[in-house]
Amino acid sequence: MPTLYELDAPRRAVNLSLNSDLLKRGKELGINISAVAEEALAQAVKARLAQAWVEENADAIQAYNRRVEKKGVASDGLRTF
C-alpha cells in the first residue's frame, strides 16, 4: 500500500503554538511532542485526501449506486443469503 508521504524525507524544524499547560503535561509524562504532532498531521492529511477523493468521485459513485438500484449487482444470482 502506498504511503501518504515520503517516510525517510529529512526532518525540518518548525514553530508550533500549543496550549502551554498541555505542553507542560506532555513533557512531564515523557511524551514525544514531535512524534505526536507528526502522527496527528499524518492522520489529518489522510482524512483530507480521503474526503477529496470522495468529492472528486461523487458523480461516479452516485451513478454506480443508481445502476445497482436499477439492475442489482453481478453476484445477485449467486448469493445464498
C-alpha atoms as a printed R data frame, in Angstrom:
   type eleno elety resid chain resno       x       y       z
1  ATOM     1    CA   MET     A     1   0.000   0.000   0.000
2  ATOM     2    CA   PRO     A     2   1.472   3.379  -0.928
3  ATOM     3    CA   THR     A     3   2.385   5.745   1.885
4  ATOM     4    CA   LEU     A     4   0.877   9.194   2.266
5  ATOM     5    CA   TYR     A     5   4.284  10.842   2.328
6  ATOM     6    CA   GLU     A     6   7.970  10.048   1.953
7  ATOM     7    CA   LEU     A     7   8.821   8.350   5.244
8  ATOM     8    CA   ASP     A     8  12.543   8.997   5.034
9  ATOM     9    CA   ALA     A     9  12.303  12.652   3.984
10 ATOM    10    CA   PRO     A    10  14.557  14.893   6.070
11 ATOM    11    CA   ARG     A    11  13.108  16.426   9.196
12 ATOM    12    CA   ARG     A    12  12.542  20.168   9.285
13 ATOM    13    CA   ALA     A    13  12.326  22.400  12.347
14 ATOM    14    CA   VAL     A    14   9.021  24.274  12.665
15 ATOM    15    CA   ASN     A    15   7.374  26.584  15.173
16 ATOM    16    CA   LEU     A    16   4.099  25.499  16.741
17 ATOM    17    CA   SER     A    17   1.757  27.295  19.086
18 ATOM    18    CA   LEU     A    18   0.423  24.902  21.716
19 ATOM    19    CA   ASN     A    19  -1.501  25.279  24.934
20 ATOM    20    CA   SER     A    20   1.259  25.836  27.490
21 ATOM    21    CA   ASP     A    21  -0.312  23.640  30.181
22 ATOM    22    CA   LEU     A    22  -0.887  20.804  27.732
23 ATOM    23    CA   LEU     A    23   2.721  21.061  26.539
24 ATOM    24    CA   LYS     A    24   3.992  21.038  30.141
25 ATOM    25    CA   ARG     A    25   1.921  17.971  30.998
26 ATOM    26    CA   GLY     A    26   3.023  16.175  27.859
27 ATOM    27    CA   LYS     A    27   6.679  16.812  28.651
28 ATOM    28    CA   GLU     A    28   6.173  15.699  32.285
29 ATOM    29    CA   LEU     A    29   4.738  12.436  31.008
30 ATOM    30    CA   GLY     A    30   7.651  11.902  28.647
31 ATOM    31    CA   ILE     A    31   5.540  12.257  25.521
32 ATOM    32    CA   ASN     A    32   7.497  12.853  22.326
33 ATOM    33    CA   ILE     A    33   5.733  16.023  21.157
34 ATOM    34    CA   SER     A    34   7.271  15.893  17.675
35 ATOM    35    CA   ALA     A    35   6.159  12.293  17.138
36 ATOM    36    CA   VAL     A    36   2.631  13.056  18.345
37 ATOM    37    CA   ALA     A    37   2.402  16.130  16.110
38 ATOM    38    CA   GLU     A    38   3.722  14.182  13.112
39 ATOM    39    CA   GLU     A    39   1.228  11.342  13.656
40 ATOM    40    CA   ALA     A    40  -1.662  13.782  14.092
41 ATOM    41    CA   LEU     A    41  -0.651  15.619  10.922
42 ATOM    42    CA   ALA     A    42  -0.387  12.333   9.004
43 ATOM    43    CA   GLN     A    43  -3.904  11.380  10.135
44 ATOM    44    CA   ALA     A    44  -5.246  14.809   9.153
45 ATOM    45    CA   VAL     A    45  -3.611  14.531   5.712
46 ATOM    46    CA   LYS     A    46  -5.082  11.043   5.269
47 ATOM    47    CA   ALA     A    47  -8.564  12.267   6.215
48 ATOM    48    CA   ARG     A    48  -8.375  15.277   3.881
49 ATOM    49    CA   LEU     A    49  -7.150  13.128   0.983
50 ATOM    50    CA   ALA     A    50  -9.969  10.638   1.579
51 ATOM    51    CA   GLN     A    51 -12.538  13.437   1.651
52 ATOM    52    CA   ALA     A    52 -11.085  14.954  -1.523
53 ATOM    53    CA   TRP     A    53 -11.305  11.533  -3.238
54 ATOM    54    CA   VAL     A    54 -14.973  11.187  -2.261
55 ATOM    55    CA   GLU     A    55 -15.722  14.688  -3.540
56 ATOM    56    CA   GLU     A    56 -13.818  14.125  -6.798
57 ATOM    57    CA   ASN     A    57 -15.594  10.823  -7.411
58 ATOM    58    CA   ALA     A    58 -19.065  11.748  -6.135
59 ATOM    59    CA   ASP     A    59 -20.660  11.687  -9.606
60 ATOM    60    CA   ALA     A    60 -19.261   8.245 -10.411
61 ATOM    61    CA   ILE     A    61 -20.296   6.893  -7.009
62 ATOM    62    CA   GLN     A    62 -23.843   8.211  -7.455
63 ATOM    63    CA   ALA     A    63 -24.035   6.770 -10.978
64 ATOM    64    CA   TYR     A    64 -22.866   3.374  -9.708
65 ATOM    65    CA   ASN     A    65 -25.378   3.437  -6.849
66 ATOM    66    CA   ARG     A    66 -28.211   4.279  -9.275
67 ATOM    67    CA   ARG     A    67 -27.138   1.405 -11.520
68 ATOM    68    CA   VAL     A    68 -27.110  -1.018  -8.585
69 ATOM    69    CA   GLU     A    69 -30.562   0.162  -7.503
70 ATOM    70    CA   LYS     A    70 -31.893  -0.441 -11.015
71 ATOM    71    CA   LYS     A    71 -30.081  -3.607 -12.064
72 ATOM    72    CA   GLY     A    72 -28.577  -5.028  -8.879
73 ATOM    73    CA   VAL     A    73 -25.028  -6.329  -8.688
74 ATOM    74    CA   ALA     A    74 -23.445  -9.062 -10.786
75 ATOM    75    CA   SER     A    75 -23.432 -11.532  -7.883
76 ATOM    76    CA   ASP     A    76 -27.156 -11.225  -7.083
77 ATOM    77    CA   GLY     A    77 -27.943 -14.594  -8.663
78 ATOM    78    CA   LEU     A    78 -25.095 -16.289  -6.808
79 ATOM    79    CA   ARG     A    79 -25.898 -15.255  -3.275
80 ATOM    80    CA   THR     A    80 -27.451 -17.805  -0.953
81 ATOM    81    CA   PHE     A    81 -28.313 -15.409   1.884
